[in-house]
Amino acid sequence: MAATVAVIVAAVLGILAVGGYDTPRALAALWNGAFGSTYAVLSATLVRATPLLFVGLSVGLAFRAGVLNIGAEGQLLAGAATAVAVGLWVGGLPPLVALPMVLGAGAIAGAIWAGIAGFLKVRFGVLEVISTLMLNFVATSVVSWLIRGPLQEPTRIYPQTLELAPSVHMPTLIAGHRLHLGFPLAIVLAVTVWWFLTHTAAGFRVRVVGASVRAASSAGGVNTARTAALVFLASGALAGLGGASEATGVTFALYEGISPGYGYSAIAVALLARLHPLAIILTALLFGALEAGAAAMQRDANVPSVLAAVVEALIVLGVLAFNHARTRGQRA
Amino acid sequence: MSDSALTLHAIDKRFGAVQALSSASLEVRRGTLHAVLGENGAGKSTLMRIAFGMMRANGGTIAIGGAPTALTSSADAIARGLGMVHQHFTLVPAMTAAENIALGGHGLLNIRHVAARVQQLSEHTGLAVDPHARVDTLGVGAQQRVEILKALYSDAHTLILDEPTAVLTPRESDELFAWLRRFVASGGTAVLVTHKLQEAVAAADDVTVLRRGRCVHTSRAADVGIAVLVRAVTGDDASAPASAVTRAAGARGALVARLHGVSARDARGVERIRDASVECFAGEIIGLAGVEGSGVHELLRLLAGRLTPSAGTVNVPTAIGFVPEDRLRDAVIEEFTLTENVALRDAAGRTGRMHWSVLDVQTAGIMQRHDVRAPSPVARVGELSGGNQQKFVVGRELDKHPSLVVAENPVRGLDIRATEHVLRELVASAGAGAAVVVYSADIDELLPIAHRMLVVFAGRVHEVRVDRAAVASALVGAP
């Protein structure tokens, strides 16, 4: 963790210096945007961390089973689009009925979207790294079509849907702040995934298949294809639920750019946490703070917010290089 | 021009403390088929790899066509007219025959040009291959022809074939030998590495026998009888150390497992076991022998319920203890704890919660009963020595007293004490009423503990006397 912080600080300082920005002002904006006020924490950092936690768990669970699902972005979009479509339709129902329906629909949509890649893998041996990535682009295009076609708002001026009725809004936790129920829900899910992996037989099979397909089938008699297929569905459901949470808790409508690449950041979130579900809570918070701070830095100091993406990429490279060095060290 | 196509003189090769070759020499005359014979681990493959530049010798000299050479890579050897057909093919399945053949080339690639030359070469040599066929659509025999053409395409005049008939049907083998005879008759030279004595004597001009890294016999094939070669291959092994562990004189119990008329294919679809019938009885240890490629590994997996037969009936119990050869790949997960690896054993059937504290106690029991030296049940398996890892695997598999135990090379790489421990466990398991099947590449490990000996040769199972000479002859297909 100390190494990570060092990487972040070095990367941020390096980019600011090379770009010729007003470094002290930019750093102050970064800090204030993430932690500088109650508003920064409750309406920016934690709100940004929420979708990252859902998709981080999605990627983490898949990677633990050796399923290289890098399609959390597409599964999140499928979840968000379906949640909005269902939300517009059931908006008249009481919240206690409507909201669970909307969230459930989002999770199912994410599972189906991941299930396509799972089916292609089991039936035709298509590598999931490729199929899930391609399905991300398909999902982006489908969202573009939906908001200019069947789901476009009635005046047909803006490429977006109508706003969801308040009955299908995720309740906020603290009056006057954007922090919503999705955050504690994601925390509960993180603990659940951890408990599942460490304390249940099905979770143990997931870990076994992820560690060694040969040993799982030869010594344990585990049906590895079935385990991987189920993990595909569960992983997609987590990402889809993240999309539904974002649509009902933050955006309240579907439009292009509803996700600034949460599904890709999720890979960094999961890898940095070494795929440990409880550690994913911490890394999601870290990345949430980074993205909230970067947004503030763009507003207040004119530093492009892609800085956050650069830092995330450096962290992934750092983690991979570190792991590589560690495994080489073990062999030597 | 020298009369010698390939001369290896006084080759030494060490791997760590193991002397794989000591002063091994081989002279292959131009225009002949030369068979190199020997048991597993005799040094045949090592010698051929050195000849082909894949390995450097620690001592000795190599001459190709009479000219002394220092080979630093297989590209060197190819440039000097050698070609090698490996036992495990080195073709890219998704590419065509012509593309595979073009792989070793330099400069610009004109695939149509290559295909035309392959076609020409194929017609000229009589090796029927469609240059445009994808390799994964070809049968094993055709893939082998692609390998040979690949060598000939680079103008090889001397071919080294490593166990070429291991993957072939009898008819394909006959065709290969007929082709090799024509090849040497037209001035080519071939070195044939094989376990199979009879085919060597029938096809070869010269034979050389390696045993324990030394050349112990060289002669014209026509001048030597099978019996002499069998003795040369197996040696007079009165000096082999007697094992301290011996079978118990127990009565044969009930029938536990039965294979009847079973055939099976390996992962590549090659038929490895043909019409095999085996019966295993309680309290009895069956020693299983067979060279690499004979189908012995497939037979073990059939008995262990890990391989589905393509024909015949398999009746095996549900409680089977299986000790696979490659423990780190097939039996345990290194980065998991001992307890987790115990849980791995029946991971498929578990439901609900994992009761780790119960499993820890169970693991501690296995450690104690089977002498597994580890700091605790939550130590990682990767931290254990190889001997303790194997004692752990054996202990895990035997602890619940399965009615059938299948062990594949269970003492490979173990020191004497660990070896004795594992063999003692297998004997005790039979004594307690299990049917035990043990395969070992070293038949001297099997003879003292086996009640019966089965030998797999070319996919067929033969029962032989529990006797070194009988097993050694059956291993190489001698009558």
Interface residues (C-beta under 8 A of the other chain):
Chain A: T198 H199 T200 A201 A202 G203 F204 R205 R207 V208 A211 S212 R214 A215 A216 S218 A219 G220 G221 V222 N223
Chain B: R306 F322 P324 R329 D330 A331 V332 I333 E335 F336 E340 A343 L344 R345 D346 A347 A348 G349 R350 T351 G352 R353 M354 W356
